[in-house]
């Protein structure tokens, strides 16, 4: 995920299955790298 050449670059979600790693109690912001791929899964 994210820019592999720059270690300080933000890391974002690229695949819908990565959403399973976010706790349901999380109330912050998520960086999404590929909204066309991940977007439909955000409606869960």
DRENKOLVO-453530 format. One record per residue: y, z, x of N, C-alpha, C in turn; residue in three letters; residue number from 1. Coordinates in steps of 0.001 Angstrom, whole numbers, padded with zeros to 6 digits, always signed. Layout:
<nupas>
+---------+---------+---------+---------+---------+---------+---------+---------+---------+------+-----+
!     n_y !     n_z !     n_x !    ca_y !    ca_z !    ca_x !     c_y !     c_z !     c_x ! rest !  nr !
+---------+---------+---------+---------+---------+---------+---------+---------+---------+------+-----+
!       Y !       Z !       X !       Y !       Z !       X !       Y !       Z !       X !  ALA ! NUM !
...
+---------+---------+---------+---------+---------+---------+---------+---------+---------+------+-----+
</nupas>
This chain:
<nupas>
+---------+---------+---------+---------+---------+---------+---------+---------+---------+------+-----+
!     n_y !     n_z !     n_x !    ca_y !    ca_z !    ca_x !     c_y !     c_z !     c_x ! rest !  nr !
+---------+---------+---------+---------+---------+---------+---------+---------+---------+------+-----+
! -001174 ! +000000 ! +000836 ! +000000 ! +000000 ! +000000 ! +001241 ! +000000 ! +000883 !  UNK !   1 !
! +002284 ! -000611 ! +000415 ! +003554 ! -000565 ! +001101 ! +003619 ! -001461 ! +002323 !  UNK !   2 !
! +004709 ! -001311 ! +003050 ! +004986 ! -002096 ! +004249 ! +004240 ! -001481 ! +005429 !  UNK !   3 !
! +003205 ! -002134 ! +005904 ! +002387 ! -001573 ! +006966 ! +003063 ! -001618 ! +008326 !  UNK !   4 !
! +004085 ! -002439 ! +008477 ! +004770 ! -002541 ! +009761 ! +005796 ! -001425 ! +009952 !  UNK !   5 !
! +006272 ! -000829 ! +008885 ! +007294 ! +000206 ! +008947 ! +006731 ! +001488 ! +008356 !  UNK !   6 !
! +006435 ! +002468 ! +009191 ! +005828 ! +003712 ! +008719 ! +006751 ! +004517 ! +007810 !  UNK !   7 !
! +008069 ! +004285 ! +007877 ! +009024 ! +005032 ! +007068 ! +009314 ! +004372 ! +005724 !  UNK !   8 !
! +008733 ! +003211 ! +005480 ! +008975 ! +002493 ! +004229 ! +008304 ! +003222 ! +003070 !  UNK !   9 !
! +008906 ! +003169 ! +001879 ! +008280 ! +003794 ! +000719 ! +006925 ! +003159 ! +000416 !  UNK !  10 !
! +006034 ! +003936 ! -000125 ! +004698 ! +003465 ! -000474 ! +004614 ! +003416 ! -001993 !  UNK !  11 !
! +004111 ! +002302 ! -002514 ! +004050 ! +002153 ! -003954 ! +002658 ! +001840 ! -004456 !  UNK !  12 !
! +002529 ! +001900 ! -005772 ! +001260 ! +001606 ! -006430 ! +001147 ! +000096 ! -006614 !  UNK !  13 !
! +000007 ! -000457 ! -006219 ! -000217 ! -001900 ! -006317 ! -001325 ! -002264 ! -007289 !  UNK !  14 !
! -002212 ! -001306 ! -007600 ! -003365 ! -001594 ! -008463 ! -003460 ! -000554 ! -009578 !  UNK !  15 !
! -003830 ! -000969 ! -010783 ! -003923 ! -000037 ! -011909 ! -004846 ! +001150 ! -011645 !  UNK !  16 !
! -005919 ! +000948 ! -010895 ! -006859 ! +002051 ! -010656 ! -006234 ! +003161 ! -009811 !  UNK !  17 !
! -005150 ! +002879 ! -009114 ! -004472 ! +003910 ! -008331 ! -003787 ! +004942 ! -009233 !  UNK !  18 !
! -003531 ! +004588 ! -010478 ! -002909 ! +005534 ! -011399 ! -003803 ! +006742 ! -011647 !  UNK !  19 !
! -005104 ! +006591 ! -011464 ! -006021 ! +007714 ! -011645 ! -005792 ! +008809 ! -010602 !  UNK !  20 !
! -005110 ! +008486 ! -009507 ! -004832 ! +009464 ! -008457 ! -003594 ! +010303 ! -008764 !  UNK !  21 !
! -002828 ! +009923 ! -009796 ! -001619 ! +010649 ! -010168 ! -001998 ! +011698 ! -011219 !  UNK !  22 !
! -001733 ! +012975 ! -010950 ! -002084 ! +014012 ! -011926 ! -001338 ! +013812 ! -013249 !  UNK !  23 !
! -001991 ! +014085 ! -014357 ! -001351 ! +013958 ! -015674 ! -000134 ! +014860 ! -015798 !  UNK !  24 !
! -000099 ! +015937 ! -015050 ! +001024 ! +016877 ! -015117 ! +002231 ! +016407 ! -014290 !  UNK !  25 !
! +002094 ! +015304 ! -013539 ! +003173 ! +014790 ! -012699 ! +004324 ! +014308 ! -013579 !  UNK !  26 !
! +005532 ! +014799 ! -013306 ! +006704 ! +014437 ! -014109 ! +007808 ! +013799 ! -013270 !  UNK !  27 !
! +007431 ! +013194 ! -012139 ! +008413 ! +012565 ! -011256 ! +008443 ! +011061 ! -011445 !  UNK !  28 !
! +008901 ! +010380 ! -010428 ! +009004 ! +008927 ! -010432 ! +007873 ! +008330 ! -009599 !  UNK !  29 !
! +007437 ! +007147 ! -009988 ! +006437 ! +006402 ! -009226 ! +007054 ! +005104 ! -008735 !  UNK !  30 !
! +006781 ! +004769 ! -007503 ! +007207 ! +003495 ! -006928 ! +006084 ! +002511 ! -007210 !  UNK !  31 !
! +006389 ! +001442 ! -007926 ! +005379 ! +000441 ! -008280 ! +005699 ! -000841 ! -007519 !  UNK !  32 !
! +004781 ! -001264 ! -006680 ! +004965 ! -002469 ! -005871 ! +004700 ! -003742 ! -006677 !  UNK !  33 !
! +003783 ! -003687 ! -007615 ! +003373 ! -004875 ! -008376 ! +003381 ! -004545 ! -009861 !  UNK !  34 !
! +004555 ! -004618 ! -010480 ! +004705 ! -004230 ! -011877 ! +003935 ! -005157 ! -012815 !  UNK !  35 !
! +003743 ! -006394 ! -012436 ! +002993 ! -007321 ! -013294 ! +001523 ! -006936 ! -013376 !  UNK !  36 !
! +001003 ! -006365 ! -012318 ! -000389 ! -005943 ! -012281 ! -000552 ! -004521 ! -012830 !  UNK !  37 !
! +000351 ! -003619 ! -012481 ! +000230 ! -002216 ! -012846 ! +000858 ! -001916 ! -014210 !  UNK !  38 !
! +001897 ! -002648 ! -014574 ! +002648 ! -002385 ! -015795 ! +001826 ! -002179 ! -017052 !  UNK !  39 !
! +000900 ! -003063 ! -017381 ! +000115 ! -002876 ! -018602 ! -000671 ! -001553 ! -018629 !  UNK !  40 !
! -001064 ! -001058 ! -017466 ! -001833 ! +000200 ! -017411 ! -000942 ! +001423 ! -017580 !  UNK !  41 !
! +000378 ! +001261 ! -017461 ! +001278 ! +002390 ! -017602 ! +001383 ! +002874 ! -019046 !  UNK !  42 !
! +000935 ! +002081 ! -019975 ! +000981 ! +002456 ! -021387 ! -000123 ! +003414 ! -021792 !  UNK !  43 !
! -000878 ! +003910 ! -020840 ! -002000 ! +004801 ! -021166 ! -001551 ! +006139 ! -021649 !  UNK !  44 !
+---------+---------+---------+---------+---------+---------+---------+---------+---------+------+-----+
</nupas>
